[in-house]
Amino acid sequence: MRAGIVYVSLYGTGIRGRQSLESVAVTIGGNLAPVLYVGPHSVLASVDQVDIALPSSMRGMGESDLALVADGYQANAVRLNIQ
């Protein structure tokens, strides 16, 4: 059985005003994760959403730091536990 793609949604503020989708980068444990969407949350007016896909190579990484940079500004780091 082949496992599906795992998506992660991140929430914050001040991200939707970025110059372009390409100006937003997410790294997990130092590895780039594809950014699929950056924009307003569909329900909460003041909340921004960032959707990323976890590459299968990250499977089983355990606890790893996630860093988000938008237009050169780094957000607070968070820690994920990837099983």
Beta strands, then each sheet from edge to edge (+ up, - down):
strand 1: 6-12
strand 2: 24-28
strand 3: 31-33
strand 4: 35-40
strand 5: 48-54
strand 6: 62-70
strand 7: 73-74
strand 8: 78-82
sheet 1: 1+ 5- 4+
sheet 2: 3+ 2- 6+ 7-
sheet 3: 3+ 2- 6+ 8-
end
